[in-house]
Amino acid sequence: MAGPDSLCRNAAFVLAQARWSPQDIYLFVAAFGAMGHHLPGMIRAYGDRALFDRFKWRFILAPLFLLTVCTAFFWWDLKGILLVVFFWGVWHGLMQTYGFCRIYDAKTGTFDALTRRLDFAACVIWFATAVALSPYRLSDTLDIYYMCGGPFIPPSLLHHGQQLILFAAIAVSVLFVLHFGRMWIIGKRHNPVKVALLITSIAFWWYCNNLVANILVGIALFEVFHDVQYLSLVWIYNRNRVEKDSNIGGFMRFVFRRSGSLIGLYVGLVFAYGSLSYFNAHLGIETVKRILTGVVTASTLLHFYYDGFIWKVRERSTRQSLGLAGGTADVSQGGLFPSWAVHGLKWAAVFVLPLSALWFWQTHLRVPEVQRRAWLVADVPVGAKQHFDYGLALQKQGDWEQAEEQYKIALGFKPADVKAHMNLATVLMAQNKFDAAASHMQEALRLQPESGELHFNYASLLQRLGRGDEAAPHFEAAARLMPDSPDAHYNHAAFLASAGKEKDALSELRRVVQLKSDHVDAQLQLADALFAKGDPEEAKNHYVAALRADPKLAVAHNSLGRLYLSQGQISQAIVQFGEALRLNPDYKEAEENLRIAKTSDAEFLPQTHN
């Protein structure tokens, strides 16, 4: 939980990044960690009869409500649910840290109210500060906010807010240290494990948000940190419940018995539940994927929600299962308003009203993509991603010069961004700056030499610049690196043909039509090459294949007519030439070929009559 564990996790992720992409790492952790660790809470919520009877309506209504809302939001591609999940997730993470602080203080008999409040304040302010000062997290959050149609937040207001939250974090830390010193002097010392947990958790959260190069890896790192803590706590808690409470039975008693082999079953169940998220990420059917994404999101929100009341350390039953003394009764009595009314107001404040506002903004006040990208760059000017996205939006609307500027800024923050180099090359070519484009393509290829697409694009540009000799190895590399790409083989064939290497070109064209039988241009060129080579029967097959793919292709009818004419099948040739002229009345070559065919037919008919 402290320093050595963090170093081990970091080392493991460094090794993982050497083999897998940040997206793959995040996907695996998010599925089998983040999603999987929801299961233990679900087991307790629906397997602990006393707990279920106490909160029965919450456990019945909340899943139905969240499943409906989450599925609807993902079905109609409404982004507001993502913001709610994010803020609930930050709150959940800091409250878990705060809950551990309470457990460790209780173990040493520390129940001081000011200590509890300062622990809570430290968790809230430092978790919030890490997000507010992180260009990665702040830009992602604002991006979703603006996608929801949220009103523009002026950069000055955002900057002052960051300064204010940093000042508040420093002030809370000073108060924490002063209180720590006071308690030390009077002999009521904080639990050292609690202090170490608080410092390392906040430091690790800060590290994952601000210092990890790829934000997806940062999220995955903290998920591992969070999940290991959570799964360990739930295992210990439920095993104590099973041993001390004879009323616990059924599935919970089976899984959480004192048995080393059942730990494996416990972890296996967690991974099995997490596989739903992993399966959803690889699903290709969009409709089903949206529904499953709604289910996964509902599971996440239920986890956050349930953890807010089923693990309250101040309650007697929870403390007893954790081996702690004291605590209040499980059910609080009295209050100005009924408990269900207070609970409903909380739901309205932190879920219904924010989500309704975000839904209204996105459906009625949608902001054009270029505008919201410009807002994001103005709010968070530091970072490559937001400048790249703004450049891409400008590129889509044909604003080449501004797109060029944004891509250059993005490369200033991230010089090794292959996509930024390629997109910059594209907008430079649109401005006829071909030499400058070539240098960026060359740099992209240096960074990613095994990309067939990069080889292909660079070869095409070199050919356009008249540097055909330099283009040859890149066309060849593109075809080799993308063996199943018809376009790569077709362009390689075209280059070979222009270089006079007909035999090699013929081989590449055969590969194209093998991969894609309806590739009309390849079928035509292959047929023409075979016809010229003296293989009319095979050429005929490819002309017919081209016409099968596009029956209205006048040039194919004309070429097939020429083939028939060369074989003396004059009537078939006339039919093909006539069809070519019907499809294209201005087709002079077909008109001339038809005249020749009819003349030949006229000369042939008297001979056959005699």
Secondary structure as GFF3:
##gff-version 3
##sequence-region A 1 610
A	DSSP	alpha_helix	3	19	.	.	.	ID=ss1
A	DSSP	alpha_helix	22	29	.	.	.	ID=ss2
A	DSSP	pi_helix	30	35	.	.	.	ID=ss3
A	DSSP	three_ten_helix	36	38	.	.	.	ID=ss4
A	DSSP	alpha_helix	39	47	.	.	.	ID=ss5
A	DSSP	alpha_helix	49	54	.	.	.	ID=ss6
A	DSSP	alpha_helix	56	75	.	.	.	ID=ss7
A	DSSP	alpha_helix	80	107	.	.	.	ID=ss8
A	DSSP	alpha_helix	113	132	.	.	.	ID=ss9
A	DSSP	alpha_helix	135	147	.	.	.	ID=ss10
A	DSSP	alpha_helix	155	185	.	.	.	ID=ss11
A	DSSP	alpha_helix	192	206	.	.	.	ID=ss12
A	DSSP	pi_helix	207	211	.	.	.	ID=ss13
A	DSSP	alpha_helix	215	244	.	.	.	ID=ss14
A	DSSP	alpha_helix	250	255	.	.	.	ID=ss15
A	DSSP	alpha_helix	260	281	.	.	.	ID=ss16
A	DSSP	alpha_helix	286	310	.	.	.	ID=ss17
A	DSSP	alpha_helix	316	321	.	.	.	ID=ss18
A	DSSP	alpha_helix	339	347	.	.	.	ID=ss19
A	DSSP	pi_helix	348	352	.	.	.	ID=ss20
A	DSSP	alpha_helix	353	364	.	.	.	ID=ss21
A	DSSP	alpha_helix	369	379	.	.	.	ID=ss22
A	DSSP	alpha_helix	384	396	.	.	.	ID=ss23
A	DSSP	alpha_helix	400	413	.	.	.	ID=ss24
A	DSSP	alpha_helix	418	430	.	.	.	ID=ss25
A	DSSP	alpha_helix	434	447	.	.	.	ID=ss26
A	DSSP	alpha_helix	452	464	.	.	.	ID=ss27
A	DSSP	alpha_helix	468	481	.	.	.	ID=ss28
A	DSSP	alpha_helix	486	498	.	.	.	ID=ss29
A	DSSP	alpha_helix	502	515	.	.	.	ID=ss30
A	DSSP	alpha_helix	520	533	.	.	.	ID=ss31
A	DSSP	alpha_helix	536	549	.	.	.	ID=ss32
A	DSSP	alpha_helix	554	566	.	.	.	ID=ss33
A	DSSP	alpha_helix	570	583	.	.	.	ID=ss34
A	DSSP	alpha_helix	588	609	.	.	.	ID=ss35
###
